[in-house]
Amino acid sequence: DGGITQSPKYLFRKEGQNVTLSCEQNLNHDAMYWYRQDPGQGLRLIYYSQIVNDFQKGDIAEGYSVSREKKESFPLTVTSAQKNPTAFYLCASSPQQGANEQFFGPGTRLTVL
Amino acid sequence: DAKTTQPPSMDCAEGRAANLPCNHSTISGNEYVYWYRQIHSQGPQYIIHGLKNNETNEMASLIITEDRKSSTLILPHATLRDTAVYYCIVRSHTGTASKLTFGTGTRLQVTL
């Protein structure tokens, strides 16, 4: 099956630890995105990547880092510098820049204790 | 991208049409209207999009007013599985990436 996978679905970490969230797609999409969602709120863009080895900051990039070494993978690291890391994290991809729709993964719910 | 305004919540009886409004009075000529929905604790799902003509697909219909300042998403026969948060998003197809700006959406509750 083609799609976007995120793992794990639930993740718990202690305060002060860095944590990396996985996002993999086998849709052969060029662009990939990371969003954050807080309870009762819409999605906010953290980082996006249009092509391998290139990425740009979104609206709330502080305290996060990404890499795009392979077309199918776009991992997100939540660093200890992120003040409020507990949230629902969603990864998405689209066929090319300016394309019509984004395809979303199932999300990872991160809880920092 | 233009800002959108949606009612925070709506109810609809199962089997009836659900009409979800969206205001986008500052939309510019090259901006499209997109609709996504998000079922609880899942990733958003694309529904439909349009520029100025009405659009229909297997999921829904999109009605855009002539002045393009508002639109309505229509689910013709709502089912319990349509209970979700529906997001109206306005964005252009130009630019370097298809960034989406999500507001808080409309929480649609379909009831028996």
Interface residues (C-beta under 8 A of the other chain):
Chain A: I4 A31 Y33 Y35 G40 Q41 G42 L43 R44 L45 Y48 Q50 Q56 G58 F88 L90 A92 S94 Q97 G98 A99 N100 E101 Q102 F103 F104 G105 P106 G107 R109
Chain B: Y34 S41 Q42 G43 P44 Q45 Y46 H49 Y87 H93 T94 G95 T96 A97 S98 K99 L100 T101 F102 G103 T104 G105
